């Protein structure tokens, strides 16, 4: 039995094979297995990359990538995001390291193809976006006002040097690759990462960008909740049991939501408004509770099953909150009544002491903010005229949720209690088809072409609020002849022209569909 020499060195196993220099050489056999040796003499890519890499279909099959990058052969792609394949800036110097959870490399597609994929993904997900073709960025905003930016960069020719002796002789050349990065600037991190994951997968060609989540897995403010229940959802749903005290339970939920709205803390107000939206969603609260809360929002609460001595003040207060946010863009606690426009401000008025109240008046008909000095303005001053940037952002979120609750209420009543809704708009709540509310909805429609950067930190309506306003206008036009005539014939509101532009020019899928439906309802005789 032979003894091993202790001084003999044992060869280390070759973990990473060296990159072959020439097809047919001795190093080629170390890279390719026995199943792919017959194809090495005909295809150089088979020797350099694994077989699984070659089987993935590429969207650039038949195109010469180097020529495209040099501007010699640029494919024509119809997309709102115009990116020049020959001019794509690299990552700036001293740029922070990329987060691997929010960035990716695309090596088999040109920048224009990647930009077209991302633009299609944002459109399918109904995300408001503004493109910057010079900087190759996209400023995005979701329905719950989460702001993030999508950057496109050119890959580096030598991204990293070899770190080990067994690494490849030369690092890969990634100068033809595209780096996609998503950066959140404001809003819910969970919502951002949900959309970020879809954008990165779409950029690499792994999916088409559509939202495949069930409605029950989405938040109450997302547009997937606007869809009616499918037959499969109705079959899988457990049969609802009629509770003896269902009306009292719904009333208790409304009172709790209203108590949160009346607090002075921003988080409590947002939680209260989200609770109201959930109460009007039949998937969350059930059909009975949703109808009960919807009737309270439109100003016709049901008091049949309530105690005899019960005062329905809380239900009417909820209606006042919703209408104040939609019409005046402020909450009832922000309105300062009985103000003399030419007088001096005091702490009791909620204005800075010694300041002219006319300097802090906000002319809402023009949609401007800041000092106006208008002597013909109505005698109402709001605290929102001089609130901070963060408070204005909060006010925009609260108003968006209020508009969503109003749209949910009208939608569920039109499906479940259509005849009752027609009588309510005529008898109990004719103010819903009056000029102030129609004017406010028409102003929200003007946000159909408003970029996200103009909405940041304000209470202005974005494309998301324009879609909700289109839903409200369509339901009101279907169930009220007064509203339909006012919307169709009023030249001051110009609802028809705005709906046509939103339907034809908007890159927001939900807005385009709802604008088309609302236009059909307004023009119907």
C-alpha positions, -999 to 999 in steps of 0.1 A, spaced: 0 0 0 15 32 -12 17 61 12 8 96 2 35 122 2 27 149 28 46 175 8 25 169 -22 0 197 -29 -36 188 -37 -50 207 -67 -79 229 -59 -112 222 -79 -119 246 -106 -151 264 -95 -155 288 -124 -141 278 -157 -121 303 -177 -137 321 -206 -129 304 -239 -108 324 -263 -116 306 -295 -141 281 -307 -126 246 -312 -98 252 -287 -90 230 -258 -106 254 -233 -140 250 -250 -144 215 -237 -141 227 -201 -171 250 -205 -197 231 -225 -211 197 -215 -214 166 -236 -250 175 -248 -239 208 -265 -205 199 -280 -220 193 -314 -233 229 -317 -200 246 -307 -185 247 -342 -216 265 -356 -226 289 -329 -202 309 -308 -228 320 -283 -235 284 -273 -199 281 -261 -198 313 -242 -232 310 -224 -251 281 -208 -277 264 -228 -306 277 -207 -295 312 -216 -298 305 -253 -333 291 -250 -348 323 -236 -365 342 -265 -352 377 -270 -372 406 -282 -342 418 -303 -339 386 -323 -327 395 -357 -315 430 -347 -279 441 -346 -274 455 -311 -241 473 -317 -256 490 -348 -286 501 -328 -265 515 -301 -245 535 -327 -278 550 -341 -276 531 -374 -307 510 -370 -333 523 -346 -366 504 -345 -398 525 -346 -417 521 -314 -449 541 -305 -445 550 -269 -449 582 -248 -414 577 -234 -390 587 -261 -355 574 -253 -326 577 -278 -307 544 -281 -274 562 -290 -276 587 -262 -280 572 -227 -261 587 -199 -242 565 -175 -245 565 -137 -231 599 -124 -200 600 -104 -202 597 -66 -237 583 -71 -249 562 -41 -248 524 -46 -278 509 -63 -303 490 -42 -305 455 -56 -342 454 -46 -350 485 -66 -327 481 -97 -319 457 -124 -297 451 -155 -313 445 -189 -287 430 -213 -308 418 -242 -328 450 -251 -322 485 -262 -331 515 -241 -361 524 -263 -375 489 -259 -370 490 -222 -387 524 -220 -416 512 -241 -421 482 -217 -420 504 -186 -445 529 -202 -469 501 -210 -466 487 -175 -474 521 -159 -504 525 -182 -518 491 -174 -514 498 -137 -531 533 -141 -501 552 -126 -499 589 -133 -466 596 -149 -446 624 -165 -417 616 -188 -384 635 -192 -369 624 -225 -337 644 -219 -328 630 -185 -344 596 -192 -366 596 -161 -402 590 -153 -419 608 -124 -447 586 -112 -476 588 -87 -500 561 -76 -536 564 -66 -527 568 -29 -502 595 -38 -470 574 -35 -443 593 -55 -414 576 -71 -389 581 -100 -378 556 -126 -342 562 -140 -325 547 -170 -287 545 -172 -262 530 -195 -242 501 -182 -204 503 -175 -179 486 -199 -159 473 -169 -183 473 -139 -159 455 -115 -123 441 -116 -116 403 -110 -117 396 -73 -103 360 -74 -77 341 -94 -103 317 -106 -126 344 -119 -129 352 -156 -99 366 -173 -117 397 -184 -149 411 -168 -180 412 -189 -187 442 -211 -220 457 -200 -218 489 -220 -247 477 -241 -269 470 -211 -296 492 -196 -298 499 -158 -333 505 -145 -336 520 -110 -367 530 -90 -365 555 -62 -393 563 -38 -396 600 -28 -427 599 -7 -455 576 3 -462 540 15 -431 517 11 -453 486 6 -472 502 -23 -439 514 -38 -422 479 -37 -453 463 -52 -452 485 -83 -413 485 -83 -412 448 -86 -437 448 -115 -417 476 -133 -384 457 -130 -399 424 -142 -415 442 -171 -382 459 -180 -365 425 -183 -394 411 -203 -405 386 -176 -441 399 -176 -464 423 -193 -469 446 -163 -506 440 -156 -517 436 -120 -524 399 -114 -534 403 -77 -569 394 -66 -590 423 -55 -590 412 -19 -552 416 -18 -553 452 -30 -557 483 -8 -591 500 -5 -579 530 -26 -566 510 -56 -587 509 -88 -589 471 -88 -616 475 -61 -639 493 -86 -645 461 -105 -677 442 -97 -675 407 -82 -669 380 -107 -689 348 -108 -659 328 -93 -658 353 -64 -695 349 -58 -692 311 -58 -663 310 -34 -678 335 -11 -695 322 20 -732 330 21 -739 361 41 -760 357 73 -786 383 81 -778 397 116 -805 410 138 -784 440 147 -767 447 114 -780 483 113 -767 490 147 -733 475 138 -731 497 107 -741 527 127 -714 520 153 -688 517 125 -699 551 110 -697 568 144 -662 554 150 -650 567 117 -665 601 123 -649 603 157 -615 598 140 -622 624 114 -630 650 141 -596 646 157 -568 671 150 -541 645 143 -534 639 106 -529 602 111 -563 598 128 -581 617 101 -566 596 74 -574 564 92 -610 576 97 -614 584 60 -599 551 50 -625 535 73 -653 553 55 -639 540 21 -638 504 35 -674 507 48 -686 516 12 -667 486 -2 -689 455 -4 -658 432 -4 -647 446 30 -679 453 49 -707 434 30 -735 446 9 -758 456 37 -733 478 55 -720 493 22 -756 503 12 -762 518 47 -730 538 46 -737 549 10 -771 563 20 -755 582 48 -729 597 25 -755 609 -1 -775 625 27 -804 600 30 -796 579 60 -818 549 68 -834 553 103 -860 525 102 -841 500 124 -826 525 147 -839 533 182 -868 557 184 -849 583 205 -818 581 183 -805 614 168 -791 609 133 -767 638 137 -736 616 132 -749 604 99 -756 639 87 -721 650 99 -705 623 77 -724 637 47 -712 673 56 -676 661 58 -677 644 24 -694 674 7 -671 699 23 -640 680 11 -654 676 -25 -668 712 -29 -646 734 -8 -615 711 -8 -613 716 30 -626 699 61 -653 715 82 -628 721 109 -607 743 85 -634 767 76 -634 800 94 -669 815 92 -682 850 96 -649 866 85 -647 902 74 -624 902 44 -611 937 51 -605 932 88 -575 922 108 -566 886 116 -567 873 152 -558 841 169 -595 834 173 -599 835 135 -571 810 130 -550 836 112 -517 852 121 -523 881 145 -522 915 128 -524 902 93 -550 912 68 -575 885 62 -578 895 26 -541 886 22 -549 850 31 -580 845 11 -579 818 -15 -599 822 -46 -611 787 -53 -627 795 -86 -593 802 -100 -576 773 -82 -548 795 -70 -532 797 -35 -516 824 -15 -525 861 -10 -552 873 -34 -565 906 -20 -598 902 -37 -625 926 -24 -653 909 -42 -646 875 -27 -672 857 -5 -668 861 32 -652 827 39 -616 822 47 -600 788 52 -570 778 71 -557 759 41 -547 791 25 -515 793 46 -510 757 57 -476 740 54 -465 719 25 -470 687 45 -505 696 56 -514 704 20 -502 669 10 -523 654 37 -553 674 26 -549 661 -9 -549 625 3 -579 631 25 -598 647 -3 -589 618 -27 -603 593 -2 -635 614 2 -640 614 -35 -634 576 -36 -660 571 -8 -685 593 -28 -678 573 -60 -682 540 -41 -715 552 -26 -730 563 -60 -717 531 -77 -732 506 -52 -765 525 -50 -768 525 -88 -763 487 -88 -783 477 -58 -809 505 -53 -812 523 -87 -848 535 -82 -840 547 -47 -811 567 -59 -832 584 -85 -857 595 -59 -830 606 -35 -815 629 -62 -849 644 -67 -864 646 -32 -840 642 -3 -806 653 -17 -811 676 -47 -779 694 -38 -760 665 -53 -770 676 -88 -768 713 -81 -742 736 -97 -716 736 -68 -710 699 -68 -711 696 -106 -686 724 -108 -663 707 -83 -664 675 -103 -658 693 -135 -627 709 -119 -615 675 -109 -618 663 -145 -594 690 -155 -567 670 -137 -569 643 -165 -538 658 -182 -521 673 -151 -486 659 -144 -477 644 -110 -451 671 -103 -479 698 -104 -499 678 -78 -471 672 -53 -478 689 -20 -511 704 -31 -548 696 -30 -551 697 -68 -568 669 -86 -546 644 -104 -555 618 -130 -566 595 -103 -592 620 -89 -602 627 -125 -611 590 -129 -632 591 -97 -649 623 -109 -657 606 -142 -674 578 -123 -695 602 -102 -705 622 -133 -715 590 -151 -737 578 -123 -753 612 -117 -760 616 -154 -777 582 -156 -800 588 -126 -808 625 -129 -821 644 -159 -812 677 -143 -775 667 -139 -774 653 -175 -788 685 -190 -765 707 -169 -734 687 -178 -742 684 -215 -753 720 -222 -731 741 -198 -704 758 -217 -688 770 -185 -682 735 -172 -670 721 -206 -675 686 -193 -680 671 -228 -647 684 -242 -628 674 -211 -642 639 -212 -632 635 -248 -597 646 -241 -594 623 -212 -607 594 -232 -585 599 -263 -553 614 -248 -549 600 -214 -523 573 -207 -543 562 -177 -563 530 -184 -590 535 -157 -594 572 -166 -598 564 -203 -625 538 -197 -644 558 -171 -643 589 -192 -657 570 -222 -686 557 -201 -693 591 -185 -693 607 -219 -718 582 -232 -740 588 -202 -739 626 -205 -747 626 -242 -775 600 -240 -809 613 -245 
